[in-house]
Amino acid sequence: MTTTFAPAAASAAPSVRPRLRGATAEAVFVGRSLRHSLRDGESLLMAIMLPVMLMLMFTWVFGGAIDPSGAYVDYVVPGIILTCAGFGASSTAVYVANDMRTGIIDRFRTMPLRAGAVLTGHVVASLLRNLVATGIVIGVGILVGFRPTASFGEWVAMGALIALYILAITYLFAAIGLAAGSPEGANGYGFVLLFLPYLSSAFVPVASMPEWLQPVAEHQPITPIVETIRGLLMGTPLHTEPWWAIAWCLVILAFAVAWGAWLFRRKAGRR
């Protein structure tokens, strides 16, 4: 009687971990960026404290000279809100530049994940941080005398516009972080953008500026955005400002996403 032996089972092929795709990879890197934010408490604190200090300075130090009636706080808070968003988003440039310098991106390239999720994680985490910081700034504004007249729907519309602006400016700062050669350079390049609110109607009416500066203030992105926020919160005339505000945010977002994707492919070496 012959005994038939079954052929030896072929060695199991080494298992390959599936690539993280879609929302899974983004969620991983959003969590990573949020944890970094909590560990870097100083940057988060300064992103809140600097706009609050500006608000107190413009309200209590300069406000009496600008508007002796004390109503200047209602005018200036929308500008402080955008300033807060800019300060908070600027840290994204430093975080992205630091990732590029330390070589962590090269390590991520060896892992089963989509490399572009790194950038998205930074942006979404920054959006969440800045929305919280914006809420705190608005609360402080109410404590120092800010009295908005907005309805619930107007508050929702304002929040949506602020979120869109934060998303656009954060993607722009992320692209700057990719373009910069170092975190220090990213911080310096990004700091230039933080001056835009001062060349708009955020702190003083455009009509009070020198004639040669008025066209610059009127035709830059911050003015229609801040005027829309002011109109929604305080009931001032909106005219076509909301459409210009949305258009500017979408243009900045589209440019920043395209520029950031090109830079990431170029520097990280992955499509």
C-alpha positions in Angstrom: 0.0 0.0 0.0 1.4 3.2 -1.0 1.0 6.3 1.0 0.3 9.5 -0.8 1.8 12.5 0.7 0.2 15.9 0.1 2.7 18.3 -1.4 4.2 20.6 1.2 2.3 23.8 1.5 4.0 26.6 -0.2 5.5 29.1 2.0 3.0 31.9 2.8 3.9 35.0 0.9 4.9 37.8 3.2 1.9 39.9 4.0 1.9 43.4 2.8 0.0 45.9 4.9 -2.6 47.7 2.7 -2.0 51.3 1.9 -4.0 53.7 4.0 -6.3 55.6 1.7 -8.8 58.4 1.8 -10.1 59.6 5.2 -8.0 57.0 7.1 -4.7 58.5 6.2 -6.0 62.0 6.8 -7.4 61.1 10.2 -4.0 59.7 11.2 -2.2 62.9 10.3 -4.8 65.2 11.7 -4.4 63.4 15.0 -0.6 63.7 14.8 -0.8 67.4 14.1 -3.3 68.0 16.9 -1.0 66.2 19.4 1.9 68.3 18.2 -0.2 71.4 18.8 -1.0 70.4 22.3 2.7 69.7 23.0 3.6 73.1 21.5 1.4 75.0 23.9 3.4 78.2 23.6 2.6 78.6 19.9 -1.1 77.9 20.6 -1.1 80.4 23.5 0.6 83.1 21.5 -1.9 82.6 18.6 -4.6 83.5 21.1 -2.8 86.0 23.3 -1.5 88.2 20.5 -4.9 89.0 18.9 -6.4 89.5 22.4 -3.6 91.9 23.3 -4.2 93.8 20.0 -7.8 94.0 20.8 -7.2 95.4 24.2 -4.6 97.8 22.9 -6.9 99.1 20.1 -9.9 99.3 22.3 -8.4 100.8 25.5 -5.3 102.6 24.2 -6.2 103.9 20.7 -10.0 103.5 20.8 -10.7 106.7 22.7 -8.7 108.8 20.1 -10.2 107.0 17.1 -13.8 107.1 18.4 -14.5 108.9 21.7 -18.0 107.4 21.9 -16.5 104.0 22.8 -18.1 102.3 19.7 -14.7 101.5 18.2 -14.7 98.0 19.7 -17.7 97.1 17.5 -15.7 98.2 14.4 -12.4 96.6 15.3 -13.4 93.1 16.5 -14.0 91.7 13.0 -10.5 92.8 12.0 -9.1 91.2 15.2 -10.9 87.9 14.2 -9.0 87.8 10.9 -5.8 88.7 12.6 -6.3 85.8 15.0 -6.8 83.5 12.1 -3.6 84.7 10.4 -1.5 84.3 13.6 -2.8 80.8 14.1 -2.4 79.7 10.5 1.1 81.0 10.3 2.4 78.2 12.6 1.4 75.7 9.9 4.3 77.0 7.7 6.8 76.3 10.5 5.4 72.8 11.2 5.5 71.8 7.5 9.0 73.2 7.0 10.1 71.4 10.1 8.7 68.1 8.8 10.6 68.6 5.5 13.9 69.5 7.2 13.9 66.6 9.7 13.4 63.9 7.1 10.2 62.5 8.5 8.6 62.8 5.1 11.2 60.4 3.7 10.3 58.0 6.4 6.6 58.3 5.6 7.4 57.5 2.0 8.5 54.0 3.1 5.1 53.4 4.8 1.9 52.2 3.2 0.1 55.6 3.2 -0.6 58.4 0.8 2.1 61.0 1.3 -0.2 64.0 0.5 -2.1 63.1 3.7 0.7 64.7 5.7 -0.1 68.2 4.3 -3.9 67.7 4.7 -3.4 66.7 8.3 -1.5 69.9 9.0 -4.2 72.0 7.4 -7.2 70.3 9.1 -5.6 70.4 12.5 -4.8 74.1 12.0 -8.4 74.8 11.0 -9.7 73.1 14.2 -7.2 75.0 16.3 -8.0 78.4 14.8 -11.7 77.9 15.1 -11.3 77.4 18.8 -9.0 80.4 19.1 -11.4 82.5 17.1 -14.2 81.6 19.5 -12.1 82.6 22.4 -11.2 86.0 20.8 -14.9 86.7 20.1 -15.7 85.9 23.7 -13.0 88.3 25.0 -14.4 90.9 22.6 -17.8 90.6 24.2 -16.3 91.0 27.6 -14.7 94.3 26.6 -17.9 95.7 25.1 -18.4 94.1 21.7 -22.2 94.0 21.1 -23.1 92.2 17.8 -26.6 92.3 16.6 -26.4 89.2 14.4 -29.2 86.7 14.2 -28.5 82.9 14.5 -28.4 82.6 10.7 -25.9 85.5 10.4 -23.7 83.9 13.1 -23.7 80.6 11.1 -22.9 82.5 7.9 -20.0 84.4 9.6 -18.7 81.1 11.0 -18.7 79.5 7.6 -16.9 82.4 6.0 -14.3 82.4 8.7 -13.8 78.7 8.3 -13.3 79.1 4.6 -10.8 81.9 5.1 -8.9 79.9 7.7 -8.8 76.9 5.3 -7.5 79.1 2.4 -4.9 80.9 4.4 -3.7 77.7 6.1 -3.2 76.0 2.8 -1.3 79.0 1.7 0.9 78.9 4.8 1.4 75.2 4.3 2.7 75.8 0.8 5.0 78.5 2.1 6.4 76.0 4.5 7.1 73.6 1.6 8.7 76.4 -0.4 10.9 77.7 2.5 14.3 76.2 3.1 14.0 76.1 6.8 11.4 76.7 9.6 13.0 80.1 10.3 12.6 81.1 6.7 9.0 79.9 6.7 8.3 81.9 9.7 9.8 85.0 8.1 7.9 84.6 4.8 4.6 84.0 6.5 5.1 87.0 8.8 4.8 89.2 5.7 1.2 88.1 5.1 0.2 89.0 8.7 0.5 92.7 7.7 -2.3 92.5 5.2 -5.1 93.3 7.8 -3.3 96.5 8.6 -3.6 97.6 4.9 -7.3 97.0 4.8 -10.5 98.3 6.5 -9.9 96.0 9.5 -8.8 98.7 11.8 -9.7 102.0 10.2 -12.0 103.0 7.3 -10.4 103.0 3.8 -11.5 106.6 3.3 -9.3 107.7 6.2 -6.1 106.4 4.4 -3.9 108.4 2.0 -5.4 108.6 -1.5 -2.5 106.6 -3.0 -3.1 103.8 -0.5 -6.9 103.5 -0.8 -6.9 101.5 -4.0 -4.5 99.0 -2.4 -6.8 98.7 0.6 -9.9 98.4 -1.4 -8.7 95.7 -3.8 -6.9 93.3 -1.5 -8.6 90.1 -0.1 -8.9 91.2 3.5 -11.2 94.2 3.0 -14.2 92.4 1.5 -13.8 89.6 4.0 -13.7 91.8 7.0 -16.5 94.0 5.7 -18.7 90.9 5.2 -18.0 89.8 8.8 -18.7 93.3 10.0 -22.0 93.4 8.1 -23.1 90.0 9.3 -22.3 90.9 13.0 -23.2 94.5 13.1 -25.8 95.0 10.4 -23.8 97.3 8.2 -24.5 97.3 4.4 -23.1 94.4 2.6 -23.6 95.2 -1.1 -21.4 92.9 -3.1 -18.8 92.3 -0.4 -19.9 88.7 0.4 -19.4 87.6 -3.2 -16.0 89.2 -3.4 -15.1 87.6 0.0 -16.0 84.1 -1.1 -14.3 84.6 -4.5 -11.1 85.7 -2.9 -11.1 82.8 -0.5 -11.7 80.3 -3.3 -9.0 81.8 -5.5 -6.5 81.7 -2.6 -7.5 78.2 -1.7 -7.2 76.9 -5.3 -3.8 78.6 -5.8 -2.5 77.3 -2.5 -3.7 73.7 -3.1 -2.2 73.6 -6.6 1.1 75.2 -5.5 1.4 73.0 -2.4 0.7 69.8 -4.4 3.3 70.7 -6.9 5.9 71.5 -4.2 5.1 68.4 -2.3 5.5 66.1 -5.3 8.7 67.9 -6.2 10.3 67.7 -2.7 8.8 64.5 -1.4 9.2 62.7 -4.7 5.9 60.9 -4.7 2.8 61.3 -6.8 
